[in-house]
């Protein structure tokens, strides 16, 4: 799978701690994120105790800038929140969210932009399972 950076793979590998993982549907959003943009197709994956609907709703809110945004001193300390979900700023065609914000995580959600990355339809990427 092409992700463009070893750092992203490392971050997503850390996101694999929640139990299992499965493939959800698609959401559409633009890059960079915009309130009304729907230019790109993103595959959604979820692990832990969250439903596909919760993951899709949360990721869509972040990517359409409907989530609360916290801007820290740098990008690494900046994030979005949607209810009890915390979502670091997205990076190179990938957006993640976690619930709750500290380990052990109850659930994780992942959106992968499908025109730049492979989007498996039958199972989550290996780094998310």
Number of C-alpha atoms within 10 A of each C-alpha: 11 8 16 13 10 9 10 15 16 11 13 20 14 12 21 19 20 20 15 14 22 19 19 22 14 17 19 15 23 17 15 11 15 14 14 11 14 16 10 15 17 28 23 27 29 30 27 20 15 15 16 18 13 13 26 22 13 24 27 22 18 28 26 19 15 16 20 13 17 12 12 10 7 7 11 10 11 14 19 22 21 18 11 11 21 23 25 19 20 20 12 15 18 19 21 26 27 27 22 15 16 9 10 10 18 17 25 28 29 26 27 24 23 16 11 16 17 14 21 14 14 9 14 21 19 11 14 25 20
